[in-house]
Amino acid sequence: MPHVWPFLWRHRRALLRLGLWSLMESVQTFLVGICLARALDQGFLAGRPTTGLVWLTVAAGSILLAGPVLRGVFGQLSGLVEPLRDGLVRRAVGQALRRAVADPARAAGAERTAVSRLTQQTEIARDSFAGLVLTVRSFLFTAVGAFAGMLTLAPELLLVVVPPMLLGLVLFLLTLAPMAAAQRRFLDADEAFTDRAGALRGQLRDLVACGATGAAVDGTGVLVDEAAASTRSLARWTAVRTLALGVAGQLPVILLLVATPWLRDQGVTTGALMGALAYLVQSLLPALQTMMTAVGAAGSRLVVVLDRFVSAEADGADEGDPRAAETVDHGSYAFPAPEPAPAVWCHGVRVSYGAGTRPLVEGFELSVEAGEHIAVVGPSGIGKSTLAHVLSGLHAPDEGAVRLAGRPVAGRSPRELARTRVLLPQQGYVFAGSVRENLAQLEPGAGDDRIARAVAALRLEPLVDRLGGLGADVDPGTLSAGERQALCLARAYVSPAPLLILDESTCHLDPAAEAHAEEALANRPGTTLIVIAHRLSSALRADRILVLDGADTAFGTHESLLHGSPLYRDLTGHWNASG
């Protein structure tokens, strides 16, 4: 986090004001233990209850002051937190504006990307940063007040309390890096095993029919071993972190009680012992445990989010990639300027049906932003379906590079590709099984709530009810071509893939149903939609339109293509003439 210290230095005045308010909190912590000790030693144990009550009244008054002090702390906290958020917001908006100015046709995709970052990542960063500042500040200044109080009461108290607390803190800090690595390893292994198990469940009928169940089970052995090893590693580091919390949070109290006879021999009074116990139980240990929890949870979230803003995506760097890494200072925070990788990116792509044949596309360039709705049009046989296969990783290009979300398509496993994109062909495939199994084929672990949302979004309740509900068995032979396509569209909606490619997969729906289906899929959260269009209405609904014309392609809005693409004008004229 090299940018954190320059950021704090630029806002040192807000940091200083926050420290002054927090120092008042230290005074309040200091008074609680001192007043309790004086109430016992100089009041109740000395036979002067009135004096004891006076000291307790002072202690109660100091506690009542905690409210205004905390309010002042929150007031100064905004001087640190809001500039961080503002810097992140300016960066997200600035990227969107720069891309919109450079290419107005991409403004819609840029806007969606900016909105996503504004509404999610910036808020996570702000909340996590605020939580960290609050808890770390609270512990530091609470410790100052408590240690000052113990030093005032009896210096010997610090010899008992400080060493175990420091030992627990050091042990906790040493677990942060390996614990994060173990957590990542555990999550990766758990996801891989879950994906494999879900895929096998969805393929169970085919595996049994082909007699391949033994090979499928053997293939999961490595995943099972890795999941078990990662679980053991995480459990070990969790035990170490629990030990650190126990050492720092409980051992000081135990040692204070055990050392009471020695402390009494050193002249430490009963009131001083009770004051030290109050410092530990009421102030120090709760602040310490809260800080450790916040650093372990909010700290990891903050690191992840800021790394997304600050660091260039390593997978997105390639020759010809339109993402340039330059540093931009937005006043409150300095961020490099790399933008999020496109949902689909092609560079220098050449596709043909074989050596010596005329290429379908050559030198093909394409960049589709996350959240965009793209239509692909062109004459019959021009290669629209082949391009869909190339974009989805089913057909390797002769030359060039294809990336999805910044990562190359080549070399990805089928399981990984299935979670990245869904390609729906013209013929909808529905197998013999329940409605639920058909809709959850691409996400076997999907619950009924998720499936029901897909059914409602695509207005398929009448069809599902006619079939007998989610648990009813489906006879594919009794379904019309349009009904099979409708179920496949719902299957795509349920899937986890952010990229949906529809290769004329709505051609058997009436225009109204097709329009609603495309709108529902385009509005699915986090979805990039590419439609191989067979109606003019599909093209008009898209943010941008890709016109395939052999080696010559055009890409833009409906209005710009009417002026700049003769082929698009011919296609729209043909569509209009045919109704």
N, C-alpha and C positions, 0 to 999 in steps of 0.2 A: 504494500500500500504506500508507494513512494509519494503520492500526491496528498496524503493526509496531513503531513507536517507543514507543507507550504500553505495548505488551506487554513489550518489552525493559526499559523503565524499571521496570515492576512486578517484574521478575525480575532486577534489577540485582545483587543479592547473588550469585545463581547465575552471572551473567555475570562478576562480579568474581572469584569462585573459579576459574572457568574460565580467566580471564586470568592468575591466579597460577600455575596449573599450566602454562599455555602459556609463561609467562616462564621457567620451568625448561627448557622445550624450547629457548628462545632461548639459554640458557646453554650447553646441549649443542651447539647449532649454532656458537656463538661459540668453544667450546673446540676443535672439530675443526680449523678453519683455523689458529688460533693455534698449536696443538700441532704441526701439520705444518710451519708456517713455522719455529718454534723448533727442531724436530728437524733441519731442513736447515741453518739459519744457525748455530745454536749447537752442533750435533752433528756430523752427517756431513760437511758442507762445511768445518767447522772442525777436522776430524781427531779428533773426540771421539765415537766411535760409541756409547759407553755413554750419554752425555747424549742422543743422538738416540733411542736405544731407550727411554729413560725418558719422553721427550716423546711418543713413539708409544704407549707403554703408557697414558699419561694420556688420549690421544685415544681409544684402544680402550675404556678404562673409561667415558668419557663416552658412547660409542655404546651400551654395554651398559645405561646408565641410561635409554635412550630407551624401553625396554619399560615399566618402572614409571611413567614420566612419561605415556606414552600411556594407560596404564590409568587413571591419575588424571584425565586429560582426559575419557575416556569416562564416568567416574563422575560428573563435574560436568556433562557434556553432558545427562544425563537431567534435570537441574534446569531446563533450558530446553525440551527437546523434549517431555517428557511433559506439562507443563502445557498446551502448545499442543494436543496430541492430546486431553487430557482436556476442554479447552474445546470442541473440535469434537464430541467424543462427547456431552457434556452438551447441546449445542445440538440434535443430531440426536435424542437420546432425549427431550429436553424437548418438541420439536415433536410427536413421535409421541404422547407422553402427553397433551399439551394437546388434540390432535385426538381422541384416544380418549375423553377425559373429555367433550368437547363433543358427540361423536356416537359412542357405543359401537358402532354398526353399522359404522363405518369403521375399527375397530381393526385388522382384518386388513390392510387396505391401508397404514395408517400403520406397522404393524410391518414390512411388506416394505420400505417406503421407508427406514425407519431402519436396517434391516439392511444394505441396499445401501450407504448412506453410511458406516456403521460399518466395513464390511469392505473398502471400496475407497478412498474419497476421503480419509478420515482417515489411513489408512496411507500413501498417496501423499504427503500433506502432511507427515507426521512424517518419513518417510525423506528427502524432498527437503530439508526444513528442516535435518535433522541433517547431511546431506551438505554443504549450503552452509556451515553454521557450522563444520564440521570443516575444510573446504578453505580458506575465507577466513581463519579463525584460524591455520591452519598457515602460510599464506603470509605473513601480517602478522608473526607472531612469528619465523618463519624469517628474514624480511627484517631484522627488528630485530637478531637475532644476527649475521647475515652482515654487515650494514652496520657494526655496532659493531666486528666483527672487522677489517674493512678499514680503518676509521678508526684502529684501534689499530696495525695493521701499517704503513699508509702512507696518509695522507689523499688523496694523488694518485690512488689506486685508485678512489675514489668518483667522481672527475671523468670517468673512462673508463666506468665500469659503469652509474652511475645514469641519465644522460640517455637512452640507447637503451631502457632498461627502462621508464622513465616514458613515453617516446614510444609504445612498444608498448601499454602499459596504456591510455593515453588513446585511442589508435586503436581498441582493442578495445571500450572502453566506448561510444565513438561509434557502433559498429556494432550494438549490442544492439537498439535500437528499430527501425531499418530492417530489420535481419535478421529480427526477429520478424514484421514486417509482410510482408516478402517471403515468409517461410515460410508464413504464413496464405494469402497470395494464391496461392502455388504449390499448396498442398493443396486449396484451393477449386477452382482451375482443373483440377487433376488429377482430382478427384472428379467434377466436372461432365462432363469429357470421357470418363472411364471409364464413368459412368452412361449417357451418350449412346451410346457404342459398344456397351455391353452391351444396351441397349434395341434398337438397330438389329439386332444379331445375333439377338435373340429374335424380331424382327418380319420377318426376312429373307424368309420365304416369302410373307407378305402383301405386302411392298413389291414383290417381283418380280412377283407376280400382278397387282398394281394398276398396275405400271409407274411406281412412285413412287421408284425408287432415286435418280434424279438429284436430286430435291427433298430427299430425306433426306440425301444427301451435302452438298448446298449448305448445309443447315441446320447442319452441323457446322463450317463454316468459321470462324465467330466463336469457337467453343470451341477450335479448333486454334490460332488466332492468339493467344488469351488464354493458352493453355497454353504456347505457345512464348515469349511475352513474359514470363510469370511465371518460366519456367525460366531465361531469360537474366538476369532481375533477381536471382534467387536465386544464380545462378552468379557474378554480379558481386560481390555482398555476401559470398559465401563466399570469393572471392579476396581481398577486403579483410580478412576475418577471418584468413585464412591468413597474409596479410602481417603483420597485427598479432602473431600468434603467432611468426612468424619474427623480427620486429624485437625483440620482448621476450625471446624465448627463445634466439636464436642470435647476434644482433648484438653483445650484450655480450661474449661469448667471442671473437668475431672481432676486435672493437676492442681487447680486452685483449692479444691476440697481436700485433696491428699496432702498438700503442702500447708494446710492450715496450722497444724501444731508448730511447724518450723517458723511460719510467719508470726505466730503469736510469740514465740521465743525471741523474735527479732524486734518485738515491740509494736507490731501491727495491731491496731485496735479492732474490736468487733465491728464498729461502724465502717472502718476502712475496708474490711473484708466484704461486708454487705454492699458497700458502694462499688467495689470491684466486680462483685457478682452481678450487680445491676448493669454495670457497663457492658459486661459480656452478654448477658441474657437478653436485655432489652434493646441494646444498641448495636454492639459490634457484630455479634454472630448473625443476627437477621440481615444486616447490611452485607456481610461477607457472603452468605449463602445466596442472596438475591443477585449480587454481582457475578458470582460464579455461574449461576444459571443463565443470566443475560449474556455473558461473554460466550458461553457454550452454544446458545441458541441464536440470539439476535446477531451476534458477531459473525457467525458463519453465513447468515443470510446477507448481511451487509457486504461481506467480502465478495460473495457470488455476484450480487447485483452491480457493485461498483466495477468489478472486473469486466462485466459485460459492457459497461459504458467506457471504461478506460482502455481496455486492451483490444487490439485488433483481433479479429477471428482468424486463427491460424489456418483453418481449413479454407478460408475464403480467399487467401492470397494466391494468385496465379497470374501468369502472363495474360494480358487482355482482360482481366477482371476489372470492372469499372469502379472498384472500391479503392480509393487512394488513401494512404495513411499520412495525414499531416496534422500538426497540433494547432488547436484553436483555443484561445483564452477568452472565456466568456465573462471575465471580471471576477466572479465569485469563485470559480473553480476552473482549472485548466484541464481540458479533456482532449485526447486525440480525436480526430474527426472521422475514423472509419465508420461507415454506415452498416446497418444490418445486411447480411447476405441476402440476395434475392431468393424468392421461393423456387424459381426456375431460372437457370442461367446457361446459355449455350454460346460457345465461341468457336468459330471456324468449322462448323459441323458440315460434313459431307455424307450424304446417304444415297445409296444406289442399290439396285437389286442384284448386282453382281459385277464382276470385272468386265469392262468394255461397254456397259450399259449407260445410258444417259442418267446422270444423277437427278434424284428427286429434288434435293437441295444441295447447294454447294456454297461454302463460305457463310453458312447460316449463322446469324447472330440473334440472340433473344435474351431479354431480361424481364422477368415477371416478378413484381414486388409481392411480398406476403400480403394476403388479403385482397388481391386484385381479382377481377372477373374478366376473363379473356375469352373471346370467340375466335375460332379458326375456320376460315372459309376458303373455298377454291373449287375449281372444276372437279368433276368426278374423275377419280384415278390419278389425281395430281400428287397424292401421297399424304393426305391428312391423317389417315389411320396409322400409316407407317411412322409419321412424326410423333403421334401419340405413343406408339410403342417405344420410340427412342427416348422420349421424355420420361417414360415410366421405367426404363431400364430393361425392357423386354427385347429390344433390338439394339445392338451396339452400332454406333456410327462408323463409317469407314475412316473418317478423320474427325478431329476436333474433340472438344471437351463438353460434357454435360454435367451440371451440378444441380442438386436439389438442396435447398437451405444451406448452401455453402460447401456441401460435401460432394465429391464425385459419385456418380451413379455406378461407374464401373467398380467392381470388387465388392459391392455390398451384397450381403446375404439376402435370400428371398424373404426371410423373416423380418429383417431390418427394412427392406423396401416396402413390405406390406404395411409397416407402421408409419411409413413416410408418404406413400401415395396410394391411391386407389384408381384403377383404370376400369371403367364400366364399358363393355362393348355393346354393339347394337342388339345382340341376342342376350336377353336376360337369363342367367342360369339359376334355376331354383331346383333344389334337390329334395328327395323324399325324406322328410323329417318334420319336426314341428315348426310352426311359424317363428317361434322364439329362436330356434337353432338356425333357421335361415337368416334372420335379421342380425344375429350375433355371430355370424360366421367369421367375420374379420376382427371381432373383439369378443372371444368366447367368454370372458369374464364379465361382460356387460350385464348390469342388473336390469330388472324390469322397468325401473324408473327411467333409465337412459333409453331403453327401447321404446317406452311409451312416449318420450319426448320426440323421438324420431317419427313415430307414427303420427303424432299430433301435428308436427311441423309440416309433414307432407300430406296431411289430411287423408290418411289411409284408414281411419277408424271404421268406415263402412266395410271396406275390404276385409280387414282383420276380423271384424264381427261376423261377417258372412262365412269366413273360413272356420269360425268356432273359437276365436281367441288365440292368445299367444301360445297356449299349450296344445292347440289342435294340430293334428298331422296335416301335411300339405300333399296333395296329389298333383304334381306338376302338369300332368296331362289335362287336367280340368281347368287350368288357368289360361287366359288369353295372353297374347304377346304383350299387351299393355299392362296387364296385371303383373306379369313376371318382371317387366321393367320397373314398375312401381315398387315392388318388393326389393329389387336390387338397389334402387335409389335410397330406400330406407336403410338397407345394409351399409351403404356408403356413409350415410349420415351417422350411424352408430359407430363406425370405425374410428380409430384414433388418428388416422392419417390427416395431416393438415392440407395435403394437395389432392384434389379430386379432378380427374380427367374423364369427361363424358364423351365417348366416341359414338355420337348419334344414338345414345342410350335412352333418348326420350322420343324417338321417331314414331313409336306406336301410341303415344299419348295424344290427346286432342290439344290444340293450341293453348287453351286455358290451363289445363293440367300441367303441360310442359312449362308454361310461364311460372306457375306457382312452384313447381319442383325446383327449377333453376334458382328462383329467388330464395327459396328456403335453404338450399345448399349454399348459396353465396352468402347468406346471412348466418350460417352456422359459425359459432365463435372460432376464430383462428383459421378460417378456411380460405385457401386460394383455389379458385375454380377455373378450369379450362374446358371449354365446350366446343366440340367439333359440330359446327352449326349446319343444319339442313333447312332452316327457315330464316327469313330475314328478321323476324322478331327476336330470335336468339341473338343475332349480331347486335341489334339495337339495344338489348338489355346489358351488353357487356361494357366494361370501362374502356377497353381497347380491343381492336380487331386485328388479327393476323391474316393477311391475304397471301396464300401460297400460289406461286406462279412459276414453278420450276426453279431455276437458279435465281430468278428475280422475285423478291418478296417485298411486301409493304406492311407496315405496322403503324397503327394510329387509331384515332377516333373515327366514328362514322362520317362526320363532317369533313375531316381532313382527307379521308380516303376518297370521298366523292369527288374532291378536287384533284387529288394526286394519283389515283390508281384507276386506269382505264378498265382493268379486269374487274375491280370492285363495282364500278358503274354498270358494267355488263351484267354482273351477277345480280345486283339489286334490280336491274331492269327485268331480268328473267324471273326473279322471285315475284316482283310486282305483277308481271303479266300472268303468271301461273296462279296468283292469289295466295 
